[in-house]
């Protein structure tokens, strides 16, 4: 066990969640750029 801070698997899960959110944001931005008529 790792008692210094967060266990490895929890950090991995958190990073996975953050990456998914970033990819979702990038998808939205791509749609906005392609649409060129703003984001809704």
C-alpha distance matrix in Angstrom:
0.0 3.8 6.2 9.1 10.7 10.1 7.4 9.2 10.9 12.3 13.7 15.2 16.8 18.2 19.7 21.1 22.8 24.2 25.6 27.2 28.9 30.1 31.6 33.3 34.8 36.0 37.6 39.4 40.6 41.8 43.8 45.2 46.3 47.8 49.6 50.9 52.1 49.2 46.0 46.2
3.8 0.0 3.8 5.6 7.3 7.3 5.6 7.6 10.3 11.1 11.7 13.8 15.7 16.4 17.7 19.7 21.3 22.2 23.7 25.8 27.1 28.1 29.9 31.7 32.8 34.0 35.9 37.6 38.5 39.9 42.1 43.3 44.2 46.0 47.7 48.8 50.1 47.0 44.0 44.4
6.2 3.8 0.0 3.8 5.9 7.4 7.3 10.3 12.8 12.5 13.2 16.0 17.4 17.6 19.3 21.6 22.6 23.3 25.4 27.4 28.2 29.3 31.5 33.0 33.9 35.4 37.4 38.8 39.6 41.4 43.4 44.4 45.4 47.4 49.0 49.9 51.0 47.8 44.7 45.0
9.1 5.6 3.8 0.0 3.8 6.7 8.0 10.3 13.4 12.8 12.4 15.5 17.3 16.8 18.1 20.9 22.0 22.0 24.1 26.5 27.1 27.8 30.2 31.9 32.4 33.8 36.1 37.4 37.9 39.7 42.0 42.7 43.6 45.8 47.5 48.2 49.3 46.1 43.2 43.7
10.7 7.3 5.9 3.8 0.0 3.8 6.6 9.1 11.8 10.3 9.7 13.2 14.6 13.6 15.2 18.1 18.7 18.8 21.1 23.4 23.7 24.6 27.1 28.6 29.0 30.6 33.0 34.0 34.7 36.6 38.8 39.4 40.4 42.7 44.2 44.9 45.9 42.6 39.7 40.1
10.1 7.3 7.4 6.7 3.8 0.0 3.8 6.3 8.3 6.5 6.5 9.9 11.0 10.4 12.3 14.9 15.5 16.1 18.3 20.3 20.9 22.1 24.4 25.8 26.6 28.2 30.2 31.5 32.4 34.2 36.2 37.1 38.2 40.2 41.7 42.7 43.6 40.4 37.4 37.7
7.4 5.6 7.3 8.0 6.6 3.8 0.0 3.8 5.7 5.5 6.6 8.9 10.2 11.0 12.7 14.5 15.8 17.0 18.7 20.5 21.7 23.0 24.7 26.3 27.6 29.0 30.7 32.3 33.4 34.9 36.8 38.1 39.2 40.9 42.6 43.8 44.9 41.9 38.8 39.0
9.2 7.6 10.3 10.3 9.1 6.3 3.8 0.0 3.8 5.5 5.2 6.2 8.7 10.0 10.6 12.3 14.4 15.5 16.5 18.5 20.2 21.1 22.5 24.5 25.9 26.9 28.6 30.5 31.5 32.7 34.8 36.3 37.1 38.7 40.6 41.9 43.2 40.4 37.4 37.9
10.9 10.3 12.8 13.4 11.8 8.3 5.7 3.8 0.0 3.8 5.4 4.9 6.2 8.6 9.8 10.4 12.4 14.3 15.2 16.5 18.5 19.9 21.0 22.6 24.5 25.6 26.9 28.9 30.2 31.3 33.1 34.8 35.9 37.2 39.0 40.5 41.8 39.0 35.9 36.1
12.3 11.1 12.5 12.8 10.3 6.5 5.5 5.5 3.8 0.0 3.8 5.4 5.0 6.2 8.6 9.8 10.6 12.4 14.2 15.4 16.8 18.5 20.0 21.3 22.8 24.4 25.9 27.4 28.8 30.3 31.9 33.3 34.7 36.2 37.7 39.1 40.1 37.1 33.9 34.0
13.7 11.7 13.2 12.4 9.7 6.5 6.6 5.2 5.4 3.8 0.0 3.8 5.4 5.1 6.1 8.5 9.9 10.6 12.2 14.3 15.4 16.4 18.3 20.0 21.1 22.4 24.3 25.9 26.9 28.4 30.4 31.6 32.6 34.4 36.1 37.3 38.5 35.5 32.5 32.9
15.2 13.8 16.0 15.5 13.2 9.9 8.9 6.2 4.9 5.4 3.8 0.0 3.8 5.5 5.2 6.1 8.7 9.9 10.5 12.3 14.4 15.3 16.4 18.4 20.0 20.9 22.5 24.5 25.6 26.7 28.7 30.3 31.2 32.6 34.5 35.9 37.3 34.6 31.6 32.2
16.8 15.7 17.4 17.3 14.6 11.0 10.2 8.7 6.2 5.0 5.4 3.8 0.0 3.8 5.5 5.0 6.2 8.7 9.9 10.7 12.5 14.3 15.4 16.7 18.6 20.0 21.2 22.9 24.5 25.7 27.3 29.0 30.3 31.6 33.1 34.8 35.8 33.0 29.8 30.0
18.2 16.4 17.6 16.8 13.6 10.4 11.0 10.0 8.6 6.2 5.1 5.5 3.8 0.0 3.8 5.4 5.1 6.3 8.6 10.0 10.8 12.4 14.3 15.5 16.7 18.5 20.1 21.4 22.7 24.4 26.1 27.3 28.6 30.3 31.7 33.0 34.0 31.0 27.8 28.1
19.7 17.7 19.3 18.1 15.2 12.3 12.7 10.6 9.8 8.6 6.1 5.2 5.5 3.8 0.0 3.8 5.4 5.1 6.1 8.6 9.9 10.4 12.2 14.2 15.3 16.3 18.3 20.0 20.9 22.2 24.4 25.7 26.6 28.3 30.1 31.3 32.6 29.8 26.9 27.6
21.1 19.7 21.6 20.9 18.1 14.9 14.5 12.3 10.4 9.8 8.5 6.1 5.0 5.4 3.8 0.0 3.8 5.5 5.2 6.2 8.7 9.9 10.6 12.4 14.3 15.3 16.5 18.6 20.0 20.9 22.7 24.5 25.6 26.8 28.6 30.2 31.5 28.9 25.9 26.4
22.8 21.3 22.6 22.0 18.7 15.5 15.8 14.4 12.4 10.6 9.9 8.7 6.2 5.1 5.4 3.8 0.0 3.8 5.5 5.2 6.3 8.7 10.0 10.7 12.5 14.4 15.4 16.8 18.5 20.0 21.4 22.9 24.5 25.9 27.2 28.8 29.7 26.8 23.6 23.8
24.2 22.2 23.3 22.0 18.8 16.1 17.0 15.5 14.3 12.4 10.6 9.9 8.7 6.3 5.1 5.5 3.8 0.0 3.8 5.4 5.1 6.2 8.7 9.9 10.6 12.3 14.3 15.4 16.5 18.3 20.1 21.1 22.4 24.3 25.7 26.8 27.9 25.0 22.0 22.6
25.6 23.7 25.4 24.1 21.1 18.3 18.7 16.5 15.2 14.2 12.2 10.5 9.9 8.6 6.1 5.2 5.5 3.8 0.0 3.8 5.4 5.0 6.1 8.6 9.8 10.4 12.2 14.3 15.2 16.2 18.4 19.9 20.7 22.3 24.1 25.5 26.9 24.3 21.6 22.6
27.2 25.8 27.4 26.5 23.4 20.3 20.5 18.5 16.5 15.4 14.3 12.3 10.7 10.0 8.6 6.2 5.2 5.4 3.8 0.0 3.8 5.4 5.1 6.2 8.7 9.8 10.5 12.5 14.2 15.2 16.7 18.5 19.9 21.0 22.5 24.3 25.5 23.0 19.9 20.5
28.9 27.1 28.2 27.1 23.7 20.9 21.7 20.2 18.5 16.8 15.4 14.4 12.5 10.8 9.9 8.7 6.3 5.1 5.4 3.8 0.0 3.8 5.5 5.0 6.2 8.6 9.8 10.7 12.4 14.2 15.5 16.6 18.4 20.0 21.1 22.5 23.4 20.5 17.3 17.8
30.1 28.1 29.3 27.8 24.6 22.1 23.0 21.1 19.9 18.5 16.4 15.3 14.3 12.4 10.4 9.9 8.7 6.2 5.0 5.4 3.8 0.0 3.8 5.4 5.1 6.2 8.6 9.9 10.5 12.2 14.3 15.2 16.3 18.2 19.8 20.8 22.2 19.5 16.8 18.0
31.6 29.9 31.5 30.2 27.1 24.4 24.7 22.5 21.0 20.0 18.3 16.4 15.4 14.3 12.2 10.6 10.0 8.7 6.1 5.1 5.5 3.8 0.0 3.8 5.4 5.0 6.1 8.7 9.7 10.3 12.3 14.2 15.1 16.3 18.1 19.7 21.3 19.1 16.5 17.8
33.3 31.7 33.0 31.9 28.6 25.8 26.3 24.5 22.6 21.3 20.0 18.4 16.7 15.5 14.2 12.4 10.7 9.9 8.6 6.2 5.0 5.4 3.8 0.0 3.8 5.4 5.1 6.3 8.7 9.9 10.8 12.5 14.3 15.4 16.5 18.4 19.4 17.0 13.9 14.6
34.8 32.8 33.9 32.4 29.0 26.6 27.6 25.9 24.5 22.8 21.1 20.0 18.6 16.7 15.3 14.3 12.5 10.6 9.8 8.7 6.2 5.1 5.4 3.8 0.0 3.8 5.4 5.1 6.2 8.6 9.9 10.6 12.3 14.2 15.2 16.4 17.4 14.6 11.8 13.1
36.0 34.0 35.4 33.8 30.6 28.2 29.0 26.9 25.6 24.4 22.4 20.9 20.0 18.5 16.3 15.3 14.4 12.3 10.4 9.8 8.6 6.2 5.0 5.4 3.8 0.0 3.8 5.4 5.0 6.0 8.6 9.7 10.3 12.1 13.9 15.1 16.9 14.7 12.6 14.6
37.6 35.9 37.4 36.1 33.0 30.2 30.7 28.6 26.9 25.9 24.3 22.5 21.2 20.1 18.3 16.5 15.4 14.3 12.2 10.5 9.8 8.6 6.1 5.1 5.4 3.8 0.0 3.8 5.5 5.1 6.3 8.7 9.9 10.5 12.1 14.2 15.7 14.0 11.7 13.3
39.4 37.6 38.8 37.4 34.0 31.5 32.3 30.5 28.9 27.4 25.9 24.5 22.9 21.4 20.0 18.6 16.8 15.4 14.3 12.5 10.7 9.9 8.7 6.3 5.1 5.4 3.8 0.0 3.8 5.4 5.1 6.3 8.7 9.9 10.4 12.2 13.0 10.8 8.1 9.6
40.6 38.5 39.6 37.9 34.7 32.4 33.4 31.5 30.2 28.8 26.9 25.6 24.5 22.7 20.9 20.0 18.5 16.5 15.2 14.2 12.4 10.5 9.7 8.7 6.2 5.0 5.5 3.8 0.0 3.8 5.4 5.0 6.1 8.5 9.7 10.4 12.0 9.7 8.1 10.9
41.8 39.9 41.4 39.7 36.6 34.2 34.9 32.7 31.3 30.3 28.4 26.7 25.7 24.4 22.2 20.9 20.0 18.3 16.2 15.2 14.2 12.2 10.3 9.9 8.6 6.0 5.1 5.4 3.8 0.0 3.8 5.4 5.1 6.1 8.4 9.8 12.2 11.1 10.1 12.8
43.8 42.1 43.4 42.0 38.8 36.2 36.8 34.8 33.1 31.9 30.4 28.7 27.3 26.1 24.4 22.7 21.4 20.1 18.4 16.7 15.5 14.3 12.3 10.8 9.9 8.6 6.3 5.1 5.4 3.8 0.0 3.8 5.5 5.1 5.9 8.4 9.9 9.2 8.0 10.2
45.2 43.3 44.4 42.7 39.4 37.1 38.1 36.3 34.8 33.3 31.6 30.3 29.0 27.3 25.7 24.5 22.9 21.1 19.9 18.5 16.6 15.2 14.2 12.5 10.6 9.7 8.7 6.3 5.0 5.4 3.8 0.0 3.8 5.5 5.1 5.9 7.2 5.7 5.3 8.5
46.3 44.2 45.4 43.6 40.4 38.2 39.2 37.1 35.9 34.7 32.6 31.2 30.3 28.6 26.6 25.6 24.5 22.4 20.7 19.9 18.4 16.3 15.1 14.3 12.3 10.3 9.9 8.7 6.1 5.1 5.5 3.8 0.0 3.8 5.5 5.2 8.2 7.8 8.7 12.1
47.8 46.0 47.4 45.8 42.7 40.2 40.9 38.7 37.2 36.2 34.4 32.6 31.6 30.3 28.3 26.8 25.9 24.3 22.3 21.0 20.0 18.2 16.3 15.4 14.2 12.1 10.5 9.9 8.5 6.1 5.1 5.5 3.8 0.0 3.8 5.6 8.6 9.5 10.4 13.2
49.6 47.7 49.0 47.5 44.2 41.7 42.6 40.6 39.0 37.7 36.1 34.5 33.1 31.7 30.1 28.6 27.2 25.7 24.1 22.5 21.1 19.8 18.1 16.5 15.2 13.9 12.1 10.4 9.7 8.4 5.9 5.1 5.5 3.8 0.0 3.8 5.4 6.9 8.2 10.6
50.9 48.8 49.9 48.2 44.9 42.7 43.8 41.9 40.5 39.1 37.3 35.9 34.8 33.0 31.3 30.2 28.8 26.8 25.5 24.3 22.5 20.8 19.7 18.4 16.4 15.1 14.2 12.2 10.4 9.8 8.4 5.9 5.2 5.6 3.8 0.0 3.8 5.7 8.4 11.5
52.1 50.1 51.0 49.3 45.9 43.6 44.9 43.2 41.8 40.1 38.5 37.3 35.8 34.0 32.6 31.5 29.7 27.9 26.9 25.5 23.4 22.2 21.3 19.4 17.4 16.9 15.7 13.0 12.0 12.2 9.9 7.2 8.2 8.6 5.4 3.8 0.0 3.8 7.0 9.3
49.2 47.0 47.8 46.1 42.6 40.4 41.9 40.4 39.0 37.1 35.5 34.6 33.0 31.0 29.8 28.9 26.8 25.0 24.3 23.0 20.5 19.5 19.1 17.0 14.6 14.7 14.0 10.8 9.7 11.1 9.2 5.7 7.8 9.5 6.9 5.7 3.8 0.0 3.8 6.7
46.0 44.0 44.7 43.2 39.7 37.4 38.8 37.4 35.9 33.9 32.5 31.6 29.8 27.8 26.9 25.9 23.6 22.0 21.6 19.9 17.3 16.8 16.5 13.9 11.8 12.6 11.7 8.1 8.1 10.1 8.0 5.3 8.7 10.4 8.2 8.4 7.0 3.8 0.0 3.8
46.2 44.4 45.0 43.7 40.1 37.7 39.0 37.9 36.1 34.0 32.9 32.2 30.0 28.1 27.6 26.4 23.8 22.6 22.6 20.5 17.8 18.0 17.8 14.6 13.1 14.6 13.3 9.6 10.9 12.8 10.2 8.5 12.1 13.2 10.6 11.5 9.3 6.7 3.8 0.0
